[in-house]
Amino acid sequence: MISRCAALLLATSLFAVPPDAFAQEDLKRLSIEELMRIDVTSSSRRLEPVGTTAAAISVITSDDIRRAGVTTIADALLLADGVHTARFNNGTWAISPRGFNSNTANKLLVMIDGRTVYSPLFSGVFWNMEDYVLGDIDRIEVIRGPGAVLWGSNAVNGVVNIITRHSRDTQGTLVSLSSGPEDPFIAEARYGGALSSVTWRAYAKLAARDDQRFATGAPSGDARRRGQIGFRLDGGAPAGSTWLLKGDAFHSRDHLPDRPHGEFTELDLQMRWSIPIGGSRFDVQSYYRREYRRVPQQLTHHIDVFDVDAQQTLRIGGRHDIVWGAGARVNRDGTDGSATLAFDPIDRVYPVSNVFVQDDIAILPTRLFVTLGAKYEHNAFSGGEFQPNVRVRYLLPRRQIIWGSMARAVRRPTRFDDDIGVELARGSDAFESESLVGGEIGYRIQPSGFFSLDATVFRQRITDLRSQELLPSGLPVVVGNTLEGLARGVEVGVNLQPFEWWRTHVGYTRLETEIRRASASRDVGGGATEANDPDHVFGLRSSVDLPYRIELDALLRSVAALPNPVVPSYTELNLRAGWWATPRTEIWFAGQDLLNNRHPEFGPALPTRVEFERSVRVGVTVRTP
């Protein structure tokens, strides 16, 4: 199936002809050379070209998102190499690079404009609450592998930073409307303007998602209605001081098959100030976030998060690029539990503080660089954690780079580990941080404008992995640290662009994960709640610009079977066709999951497992000055 579909995509591309001169300059697809020169910040907290970054990194551009036809931020991560993205139901995703995936995955740090969005309740992300006008996302930086030195605990398997566009780049009006059987309506509107040296934008988004199907064929009862509004203001000059103020308000109503609907609300306000000081730059960022979740017959939970972070970047002696800083965060939450899920105490305040430093040293200027870094972080559950990192990169002719890394990162305890308290299970104050020590070696080459290759080999070992201990006295099961995990694999990404009007990307990941019990373990779960990973993931994306202002895009993905609980392997195809009726008006058609009537992606093999149906949408997007 993979080979036949891949051949069809490639044949279609080969018979295409170059587009006419009407191409949209403001949305022009980047060439391979331009892609390698994109500046990223997530790997070093300072701007550096992605092509010389000593990290396994994927960059999803705004044009990639638009042409993929995805409807959510979570689904946009299908475009990243090495990331297993699976849907559990309409409002729940399992997303993780490098293994240990579950619908409560807790080893991936996710940020929007540098603001963390994972829930301190369990260190994972409630993906149903993370949304945006997708056209206002500048790029998504996805780093696979530990990133705790710069971003802190929970950056264990990777870091995702969703970076929105500067308001000066979103002037004028954008309106996008689409509809289809599975997505009855998605409406986005944004307007941007300027007041003297200050630019701004405001936006609103409404969306509806219909029920999927249970394995029995019955409706799954997981329809969703969601809405979001927000704003962003930017001021200052890039060479001088700059500032940012942005805020968002999100609400969704998610239907549940066996109880009244759930309510989910998130509010956030973020501020950032950057100023040059001598030959350095000083940045301060602060944000407030409130999260409210109500799931009937399970848990009502609210949390207020206050965070402040400061850093300075400077160069010393021409060979040392240093970034250092400190941060503090206070989490204050309250719970109203049930017999299914409850916490003791019901309310809690738990602060986190940290200090970090990283030095990028030019051993041989323009050739050999060594990066040394460390972070010390203190949390209210397990105390202090030291997380070091060493990276080496060597630049070769013909735009080649060889790099390697060794790092330690931890997943700190949460209320799910310490405070959970129901009849059959309870937490433990003795729960320690899960600790990962990982190494990776990477190679990247871009010898011409036609071809680039990025390959990484990695091995990561996790100790003190969460376990479910059955004590000699019997129930309840107690949360412990007596499991150990190992993940190793290979990640390969290839870009091909033989013509300006056709580009193809191929990504492949081979992954092996295993979990075993440590000595004296009394675990009864076998790690089933900690990891369920495919041993390979394959993706092929092809984009073609045809004459008469027509764009064609295809995404073929194949995911191997999941072992425990078993989920069958599947291969699916997404297609999108767009026509620029005018330079500012696009009419488009998008189809998702076109190869099967429906298929499951995650969850136990029960009659109530959700299966995702084939879907199509038509839409129009209009931009005005």
C-alpha positions as CSV (number, residue, x, y, z in Angstrom):
1,M,0.0,0.0,0.0
2,I,2.8,2.4,0.9
3,S,4.7,1.8,-2.3
4,R,1.6,2.1,-4.5
5,C,0.5,5.4,-3.0
6,A,4.0,6.8,-3.0
7,A,4.4,6.0,-6.6
8,L,1.1,7.6,-7.4
9,L,2.2,10.8,-5.7
10,L,5.6,10.9,-7.4
11,A,4.1,10.2,-10.8
12,T,1.5,12.9,-10.4
13,S,4.3,15.3,-9.5
14,L,6.5,14.4,-12.4
15,F,3.8,15.0,-15.0
16,A,3.0,18.5,-13.6
17,V,4.2,21.6,-15.4
18,P,5.6,24.8,-14.0
19,P,3.2,27.4,-12.7
20,D,2.6,30.7,-14.3
21,A,4.0,34.0,-12.9
22,F,1.0,34.6,-10.7
23,A,2.5,32.9,-7.6
24,Q,1.6,34.6,-4.3
25,E,4.8,36.3,-3.1
26,D,3.7,36.8,0.5
27,L,2.9,33.0,0.8
28,K,5.7,31.7,-1.4
29,R,6.9,28.3,-0.4
30,L,10.5,28.4,0.8
31,S,13.2,26.6,-1.2
32,I,15.4,24.0,0.5
33,E,18.2,26.5,0.8
34,E,15.8,29.0,2.5
35,L,14.5,26.4,4.8
36,M,18.0,25.6,6.0
37,R,18.5,29.3,6.8
38,I,15.4,29.7,8.9
39,D,16.4,31.1,12.3
40,V,15.2,29.1,15.3
41,T,15.4,29.8,19.0
42,S,14.2,26.7,20.8
43,S,17.5,24.8,20.7
44,S,19.7,27.6,22.2
45,R,17.4,30.5,23.4
46,R,19.0,32.7,20.7
47,L,18.6,32.9,17.0
48,E,20.6,30.4,14.9
49,P,20.1,28.9,11.5
50,V,18.3,25.5,11.6
51,G,20.9,24.1,9.2
52,T,23.8,24.5,11.8
53,T,21.8,23.5,14.9
54,A,23.3,20.7,17.0
55,A,19.9,19.2,17.6
56,A,17.3,16.9,16.0
57,I,14.9,19.6,14.9
58,S,12.0,20.0,12.5
59,V,10.5,23.3,11.5
60,I,6.8,23.4,10.4
61,T,6.4,26.7,8.5
62,S,3.2,28.7,8.2
63,D,2.9,27.6,4.5
64,D,3.3,23.9,5.5
65,I,0.3,24.3,7.9
66,R,-1.8,26.1,5.4
67,R,-1.2,23.6,2.6
68,A,-1.7,20.6,4.8
69,G,-5.3,21.6,5.5
70,V,-5.2,20.6,9.2
71,T,-7.7,22.1,11.6
72,T,-5.8,22.0,15.0
73,I,-2.4,22.6,16.4
74,A,-2.2,18.9,17.5
75,D,-2.9,17.7,13.9
76,A,-0.2,20.1,12.6
77,L,2.4,18.0,14.4
78,L,1.7,15.2,11.9
79,L,4.1,17.3,9.7
80,A,7.0,16.8,12.1
81,D,9.5,14.0,11.7
82,G,9.9,11.5,14.5
83,V,6.7,12.5,16.4
84,H,4.0,9.9,17.0
85,T,0.7,11.8,16.8
86,A,-2.4,9.7,17.5
87,R,-6.0,10.6,18.2
88,F,-7.8,8.9,21.1
89,N,-11.1,10.7,20.5
90,N,-12.2,14.1,19.2
91,G,-10.8,15.9,22.2
92,T,-7.8,13.8,23.3
93,W,-4.5,13.1,21.5
94,A,-1.4,11.0,22.3
95,I,1.6,12.9,21.1
96,S,5.3,12.1,21.8
97,P,8.6,11.9,20.0
98,R,11.0,9.0,20.9
99,G,8.5,6.8,22.6
100,F,6.6,6.6,25.9
101,N,3.4,7.8,24.3
102,S,0.0,7.6,25.9
103,N,-3.1,9.7,26.0
104,T,-1.6,11.2,29.2
105,A,1.9,11.5,27.8
106,N,4.0,13.6,30.2
107,K,7.5,13.9,28.7
108,L,7.0,16.6,26.1
109,L,7.4,20.3,26.9
110,V,5.0,22.4,24.8
111,M,5.1,26.2,24.5
112,I,3.3,29.0,22.7
113,D,5.6,31.9,22.2
114,G,7.8,30.6,25.0
115,R,4.8,30.2,27.4
116,T,4.5,26.7,28.7
117,V,1.0,25.2,28.1
118,Y,1.4,21.7,29.7
119,S,-0.8,21.2,32.7
120,P,1.0,21.1,36.1
121,L,-1.6,18.6,37.2
122,F,0.0,15.7,35.3
123,S,2.8,17.3,33.2
124,G,1.0,16.6,30.0
125,V,-0.9,18.7,27.5
126,F,-4.7,19.0,27.3
127,W,-4.5,19.3,23.5
128,N,-8.2,20.1,23.2
129,M,-7.5,23.5,24.9
130,E,-4.7,24.6,22.6
131,D,-6.0,26.4,19.5
132,Y,-5.2,29.5,17.4
133,V,-5.9,31.1,14.0
134,L,-3.6,28.7,12.2
135,G,-2.8,31.4,9.5
136,D,-1.2,33.5,12.3
137,I,1.3,30.8,13.3
138,D,4.7,31.7,12.0
139,R,6.3,28.3,12.6
140,I,6.4,25.4,14.9
141,E,9.8,24.3,16.1
142,V,10.0,20.6,17.2
143,I,13.1,19.4,18.9
144,R,13.4,15.7,19.5
145,G,15.5,14.7,22.6
146,P,16.1,16.3,26.0
147,G,16.0,20.1,26.3
148,A,15.9,20.6,30.0
149,V,19.0,22.8,30.3
150,L,17.2,25.7,28.7
151,W,13.6,24.9,29.2
152,G,13.4,22.9,32.4
153,S,11.9,19.7,33.7
154,N,9.5,17.8,31.5
155,A,11.6,18.6,28.4
156,V,12.5,14.9,28.5
157,N,11.7,13.5,25.1
158,G,11.4,16.8,23.3
159,V,10.3,20.4,23.0
160,V,7.6,22.0,20.9
161,N,7.5,25.8,20.5
162,I,4.6,27.2,18.6
163,I,5.7,30.7,17.5
164,T,3.0,33.1,16.3
165,R,3.6,35.9,13.8
166,H,4.6,39.4,14.7
167,S,1.6,41.7,14.5
168,R,3.4,43.8,11.8
169,D,3.1,40.8,9.6
170,T,-0.6,40.4,10.0
171,Q,-1.9,43.8,9.0
172,G,-5.3,44.0,7.4
173,T,-8.1,41.5,7.4
174,L,-8.2,37.7,7.2
175,V,-11.4,35.7,7.0
176,S,-11.5,32.0,6.5
177,L,-14.6,29.8,6.4
178,S,-14.8,26.0,5.8
179,S,-17.3,23.3,6.2
180,G,-17.7,19.5,5.7
181,P,-19.6,16.5,7.1
182,E,-17.1,15.9,10.0
183,D,-16.4,19.6,10.6
184,P,-19.7,21.5,10.1
185,F,-18.1,24.8,10.4
186,I,-14.7,26.4,11.1
187,A,-14.6,30.2,11.0
188,E,-11.6,32.4,11.6
189,A,-11.4,36.2,11.5
190,R,-8.5,38.5,12.2
191,Y,-7.8,42.2,11.8
192,G,-4.4,43.9,12.3
193,G,-3.5,47.6,12.4
194,A,-0.9,50.1,13.5
195,L,-0.8,53.1,15.9
196,S,2.4,55.1,15.5
197,S,5.2,52.6,16.2
198,V,2.9,50.0,17.8
199,T,1.3,47.3,15.7
200,W,-1.6,45.1,16.8
201,R,-4.1,42.4,15.8
202,A,-7.2,40.9,17.2
203,Y,-8.8,37.6,16.2
204,A,-11.7,35.3,16.8
205,K,-12.3,31.6,16.0
206,L,-15.3,29.3,16.2
207,A,-15.3,25.6,15.2
208,A,-17.5,22.6,15.5
209,R,-16.6,18.9,15.2
210,D,-19.1,16.1,14.7
211,D,-19.2,12.7,16.4
212,Q,-16.8,10.0,15.2
213,R,-17.7,6.3,15.4
214,F,-17.2,3.5,17.9
215,A,-15.8,0.2,16.8
216,T,-19.4,-1.1,16.7
217,G,-20.3,1.6,14.2
218,A,-22.4,3.6,16.6
219,P,-21.8,7.4,17.0
220,S,-19.1,8.0,19.6
221,G,-20.8,10.9,21.2
222,D,-17.7,13.1,21.2
223,A,-18.8,16.1,19.2
224,R,-17.1,19.4,20.1
225,R,-17.9,23.1,19.9
226,R,-15.0,25.5,20.6
227,G,-14.3,29.2,20.4
228,Q,-11.3,31.5,21.1
229,I,-10.6,35.2,21.0
230,G,-7.4,37.1,21.5
231,F,-5.1,40.0,20.7
232,R,-1.4,40.9,20.3
233,L,0.5,44.2,20.5
234,D,4.2,44.7,19.5
235,G,6.3,47.8,19.9
236,G,9.9,49.0,19.6
237,A,12.6,48.5,17.0
238,P,14.5,45.2,16.5
239,A,17.9,46.9,17.0
240,G,16.7,48.5,20.2
241,S,14.3,47.7,22.9
242,T,11.1,45.7,22.0
243,W,8.0,44.7,23.9
244,L,5.1,42.3,23.5
245,L,1.7,42.0,25.1
246,K,-0.8,39.3,24.1
247,G,-3.8,37.5,25.6
248,D,-6.2,34.7,24.7
249,A,-9.5,33.4,26.0
250,F,-10.6,29.8,25.0
251,H,-13.7,27.8,25.8
252,S,-15.0,24.5,24.5
253,R,-17.9,22.2,25.2
254,D,-17.0,18.6,24.5
255,H,-19.8,16.0,24.4
256,L,-19.1,12.8,26.3
257,P,-20.8,9.5,25.4
258,D,-21.9,8.4,28.9
259,R,-22.5,11.6,30.8
260,P,-23.3,15.3,30.5
261,H,-20.9,17.4,28.4
262,G,-17.6,18.7,29.7
263,E,-16.6,22.3,29.9
264,F,-13.0,23.6,29.3
265,T,-11.8,27.2,29.6
266,E,-8.3,28.7,29.4
267,L,-7.3,32.4,29.9
268,D,-3.8,33.7,29.4
269,L,-2.0,37.0,29.5
270,Q,1.7,37.3,28.4
271,M,4.2,40.1,28.5
272,R,7.8,40.3,27.2
273,W,10.4,43.0,27.2
274,S,13.8,42.9,25.5
275,I,16.5,45.6,25.8
276,P,20.1,45.8,24.6
277,I,22.7,46.4,27.4
278,G,26.2,47.1,26.1
279,G,27.0,44.2,23.8
280,S,24.4,41.9,25.3
281,R,20.6,41.6,25.3
282,F,18.4,41.3,28.4
283,D,14.9,39.7,28.2
284,V,12.2,39.4,30.7
285,Q,9.0,37.5,30.2
286,S,6.0,37.0,32.5
287,Y,2.6,35.4,32.1
288,Y,-0.5,34.4,33.9
289,R,-2.7,31.4,32.9
290,R,-5.9,30.1,34.3
291,E,-7.2,26.7,33.3
292,Y,-10.6,25.3,34.2
293,R,-11.8,21.8,33.4
294,R,-15.1,20.1,34.4
295,V,-15.6,16.5,33.5
296,P,-18.9,15.2,35.1
297,Q,-18.6,12.1,37.3
298,Q,-14.8,12.5,37.2
299,L,-13.1,15.8,38.2
300,T,-13.5,19.5,38.3
301,H,-10.2,21.3,38.4
302,H,-8.9,24.8,38.2
303,I,-5.4,26.2,38.3
304,D,-3.8,29.6,38.3
305,V,-0.2,29.8,37.0
306,F,2.1,32.8,37.6
307,D,5.5,32.7,35.9
308,V,8.4,35.1,35.4
309,D,11.6,34.4,33.5
310,A,14.7,36.5,32.8
311,Q,17.7,35.8,30.6
312,Q,20.8,37.6,29.3
313,T,22.7,36.7,26.1
314,L,26.2,38.0,25.6
315,R,29.5,37.3,23.8
316,I,32.8,37.2,25.6
317,G,36.2,37.3,23.9
318,G,34.9,36.4,20.5
319,R,34.7,32.7,21.3
320,H,32.0,32.4,24.0
321,D,28.3,32.9,23.3
322,I,26.7,32.8,26.7
323,V,23.0,32.7,27.7
324,W,22.1,32.6,31.4
325,G,19.0,33.3,33.4
326,A,16.6,32.4,36.1
327,G,12.9,31.8,36.6
328,A,10.1,31.2,39.1
329,R,6.6,29.8,38.8
330,V,3.8,29.4,41.2
331,N,1.0,26.9,40.6
332,R,-2.2,27.2,42.7
333,D,-5.0,24.8,42.1
334,G,-8.2,23.4,43.5
335,T,-10.0,20.2,42.8
336,D,-13.5,18.7,43.2
337,G,-13.2,15.0,42.8
338,S,-15.3,11.9,42.7
339,A,-15.1,8.2,43.5
340,T,-13.3,7.9,40.1
341,L,-10.6,10.5,40.6
342,A,-9.8,12.6,43.7
343,F,-6.8,14.4,45.3
344,D,-5.7,14.8,48.8
345,P,-5.3,17.6,49.7
346,I,-8.0,19.0,47.4
347,D,-6.2,22.3,47.0
348,R,-2.5,22.9,46.8
349,V,0.2,25.6,46.0
350,Y,3.4,24.3,44.5
351,P,6.2,26.6,43.3
352,V,9.1,25.9,40.9
353,S,12.3,27.9,40.6
354,N,15.4,27.5,38.5
355,V,18.7,29.0,37.4
356,F,20.6,28.0,34.2
357,V,23.7,28.8,32.2
358,Q,24.9,27.7,28.7
359,D,28.2,28.6,27.0
360,D,28.7,27.9,23.2
361,I,32.5,27.8,22.8
362,A,34.2,28.2,19.4
363,I,37.1,25.8,19.7
364,L,37.9,26.3,16.0
365,P,36.1,29.3,14.8
366,T,33.6,28.5,11.9
367,R,34.3,24.8,12.3
368,L,34.3,23.2,15.8
369,F,32.0,24.2,18.6
370,V,31.4,22.8,22.1
371,T,28.3,23.7,24.1
372,L,28.3,23.2,27.9
373,G,25.1,23.9,29.9
374,A,23.4,23.1,33.2
375,K,20.2,23.9,35.0
376,Y,19.4,23.6,38.7
377,E,15.7,23.5,39.4
378,H,13.8,23.2,42.7
379,N,10.2,22.0,43.0
380,A,7.8,21.5,45.9
381,F,7.5,17.7,45.4
382,S,11.0,16.2,45.1
383,G,13.4,19.1,45.9
384,G,16.3,20.0,43.7
385,E,17.3,18.6,40.3
386,F,20.6,19.1,38.4
387,Q,20.3,18.7,34.6
388,P,23.5,19.1,32.6
389,N,24.1,18.9,28.8
390,V,27.1,18.7,26.5
391,R,26.8,19.2,22.7
392,V,29.5,19.2,20.0
393,R,29.1,20.2,16.4
394,Y,31.6,20.2,13.6
395,L,30.9,22.0,10.3
396,L,32.2,20.5,7.1
397,P,32.4,21.7,3.5
398,R,29.4,21.4,1.2
399,R,27.0,22.5,4.0
400,Q,27.5,19.5,6.2
401,I,27.4,19.2,10.0
402,I,28.1,16.3,12.4
403,W,26.9,16.8,15.9
404,G,26.5,14.9,19.1
405,S,24.9,15.3,22.5
406,M,24.7,13.8,26.0
407,A,22.1,15.2,28.5
408,R,20.1,14.5,31.6
409,A,16.5,15.6,31.9
410,V,13.8,14.8,34.5
411,R,10.1,14.6,34.6
412,R,9.3,16.1,38.0
413,P,6.5,14.7,40.2
414,T,2.9,16.0,39.9
415,R,-0.3,15.8,41.9
416,F,-1.1,12.7,39.9
417,D,1.9,11.0,41.5
418,D,1.8,12.5,45.0
419,D,-1.8,13.4,45.8
420,I,-4.1,11.1,43.9
421,G,-6.4,9.3,46.4
422,V,-9.2,6.9,45.4
423,E,-10.4,3.6,46.7
424,L,-8.2,1.5,44.5
425,A,-5.1,3.8,44.1
426,R,-3.2,6.4,46.0
427,G,-0.2,8.6,45.5
428,S,3.0,8.7,47.4
429,D,5.0,11.5,49.0
430,A,8.1,9.4,48.3
431,F,7.7,9.6,44.5
432,E,10.9,10.8,42.9
433,S,11.5,12.5,39.6
434,E,11.8,10.3,36.6
435,S,15.3,10.6,35.2
436,L,16.5,10.3,31.6
437,V,20.0,10.1,30.4
438,G,20.3,10.2,26.7
439,G,22.8,10.4,23.9
440,E,22.4,11.2,20.2
441,I,24.5,11.6,17.1
442,G,23.3,13.5,14.0
443,Y,24.4,14.3,10.5
444,R,22.9,16.9,8.2
445,I,23.9,17.8,4.6
446,Q,22.5,20.2,2.0
447,P,24.9,19.9,-1.0
448,S,22.6,21.6,-3.5
449,G,19.3,23.3,-3.8
450,F,17.8,20.0,-4.9
451,F,18.5,17.8,-1.9
452,S,19.0,17.8,1.8
453,L,19.3,15.0,4.4
454,D,19.0,14.9,8.1
455,A,19.7,11.8,10.1
456,T,19.9,11.1,13.9
457,V,20.7,8.0,15.9
458,F,19.7,8.1,19.6
459,R,19.6,6.0,22.8
460,Q,17.7,7.1,25.9
461,R,17.5,5.4,29.3
462,I,14.9,6.3,31.9
463,T,15.2,5.3,35.5
464,D,12.6,5.7,38.4
465,L,9.8,5.4,35.8
466,R,6.3,5.6,37.4
467,S,5.0,2.2,38.5
468,Q,1.8,0.8,40.2
469,E,2.9,-1.0,43.3
470,L,0.7,-3.6,45.0
471,L,1.9,-3.8,48.6
472,P,1.8,-7.0,50.7
473,S,-1.2,-5.6,52.5
474,G,-3.1,-5.5,49.3
475,L,-5.2,-2.6,47.8
476,P,-4.9,0.2,47.2
477,V,-2.3,0.3,44.5
478,V,0.4,2.9,45.4
479,V,2.3,5.0,42.8
480,G,6.0,4.2,42.8
481,N,9.3,4.5,40.9
482,T,10.3,0.9,40.2
483,L,10.2,0.7,36.4
484,E,13.0,1.4,34.0
485,G,12.7,2.3,30.3
486,L,14.8,2.3,27.2
487,A,14.3,3.9,23.9
488,R,16.6,3.8,20.9
489,G,16.1,4.4,17.2
490,V,16.9,6.2,14.0
491,E,15.2,9.3,12.5
492,V,15.7,10.3,8.8
493,G,14.3,13.2,6.9
494,V,14.9,14.0,3.2
495,N,13.9,17.1,1.2
496,L,13.8,16.9,-2.6
497,Q,13.1,19.9,-4.9
498,P,14.1,19.2,-8.5
499,F,12.0,22.1,-9.7
500,E,10.9,25.4,-8.1
501,W,7.3,24.3,-8.4
502,W,7.6,20.8,-6.8
503,R,8.9,19.8,-3.4
504,T,8.7,16.5,-1.6
505,H,9.7,15.6,2.0
506,V,10.1,12.0,3.2
507,G,10.5,11.1,6.9
508,Y,11.1,7.8,8.5
509,T,11.5,6.8,12.2
510,R,12.5,3.4,13.5
511,L,11.9,3.1,17.2
512,E,12.4,0.4,19.9
513,T,11.1,1.0,23.4
514,E,11.1,-1.4,26.3
515,I,10.0,-1.2,29.9
516,R,11.2,-3.6,32.6
517,R,10.8,-3.9,36.4
518,A,13.6,-2.9,38.7
519,S,14.7,-5.3,41.4
520,A,12.3,-5.4,44.3
521,S,9.5,-4.0,42.1
522,R,5.9,-4.9,43.0
523,D,4.5,-3.3,39.9
524,V,1.3,-4.8,38.6
525,G,0.8,-2.5,35.6
526,G,3.7,-3.6,33.4
527,G,4.1,0.0,32.1
528,A,1.0,-0.3,30.0
529,T,0.0,3.3,31.0
530,E,3.5,4.7,30.4
531,A,4.2,3.7,26.8
532,N,2.4,2.3,23.7
533,D,4.6,3.1,20.7
534,P,4.8,2.0,17.0
535,D,8.2,0.6,15.9
536,H,8.1,2.7,12.7
537,V,6.4,5.8,11.4
538,F,6.7,6.8,7.7
539,G,5.5,10.0,6.1
540,L,5.6,11.5,2.6
541,R,4.6,15.0,1.8
542,S,4.5,16.4,-1.8
543,S,3.5,19.9,-2.9
544,V,3.0,21.0,-6.5
545,D,2.3,24.5,-7.9
546,L,0.3,24.0,-11.2
547,P,-0.6,26.6,-13.9
548,Y,-3.7,28.8,-13.4
549,R,-2.8,29.5,-9.8
550,I,-3.6,25.9,-8.6
551,E,-1.8,24.2,-5.7
552,L,-1.9,20.5,-4.9
553,D,-0.7,18.9,-1.7
554,A,-0.6,15.3,-0.4
555,L,0.4,13.8,2.9
556,L,0.8,10.0,3.1
557,R,1.5,8.5,6.5
558,S,1.9,4.9,7.7
559,V,2.0,3.9,11.4
560,A,3.0,0.5,12.6
561,A,0.8,-1.5,15.0
562,L,0.8,-0.5,18.7
563,P,1.6,-3.4,21.0
564,N,-0.2,-2.9,24.4
565,P,-3.1,-2.3,24.1
566,V,-3.0,-3.5,20.5
567,V,-4.0,-1.0,17.8
568,P,-3.7,-2.2,14.2
569,S,-1.3,-0.6,11.8
570,Y,-2.8,1.9,9.3
571,T,-1.9,3.9,6.2
572,E,-3.8,7.1,5.5
573,L,-3.7,9.8,2.9
574,N,-4.6,13.5,3.2
575,L,-5.1,15.7,0.1
576,R,-5.6,19.4,-0.5
577,A,-6.3,21.4,-3.6
578,G,-6.3,25.2,-3.7
579,W,-7.1,27.8,-6.3
580,W,-6.1,31.5,-6.0
581,A,-9.1,33.1,-7.6
582,T,-7.4,36.5,-7.0
583,P,-4.1,37.4,-5.4
584,R,-5.9,37.6,-2.0
585,T,-8.7,35.0,-2.4
586,E,-8.1,31.3,-2.2
587,I,-10.8,28.6,-2.6
588,W,-9.8,25.2,-1.5
589,F,-10.8,21.6,-0.9
590,A,-9.2,19.3,1.8
591,G,-9.7,15.6,2.4
592,Q,-8.4,13.7,5.4
593,D,-8.1,9.9,6.1
594,L,-9.1,9.1,2.6
595,L,-7.9,5.5,2.3
596,N,-10.3,4.0,4.8
597,N,-13.9,4.5,5.8
598,R,-12.7,4.7,9.4
599,H,-9.7,3.5,11.5
600,P,-8.6,3.6,15.2
601,E,-5.3,5.3,16.3
602,F,-5.2,4.8,20.1
603,G,-6.9,3.1,23.0
604,P,-7.8,-0.4,24.1
605,A,-9.6,-2.8,21.7
606,L,-13.1,-2.4,23.2
607,P,-16.4,-1.9,21.4
608,T,-16.2,1.7,22.6
609,R,-12.8,2.5,21.0
610,V,-13.2,5.5,18.8
611,E,-12.5,5.2,15.1
612,F,-11.9,8.2,12.9
613,E,-13.9,8.6,9.7
614,R,-13.0,9.8,6.3
615,S,-13.6,13.6,6.1
616,V,-13.7,16.3,3.5
617,R,-14.0,20.1,3.7
618,V,-14.4,23.0,1.3
619,G,-13.3,26.5,2.3
620,V,-12.5,30.0,1.2
621,T,-9.9,32.3,2.7
622,V,-9.8,36.1,1.9
623,R,-7.1,38.6,2.8
624,T,-7.5,42.3,2.4
625,P,-5.0,45.1,3.0
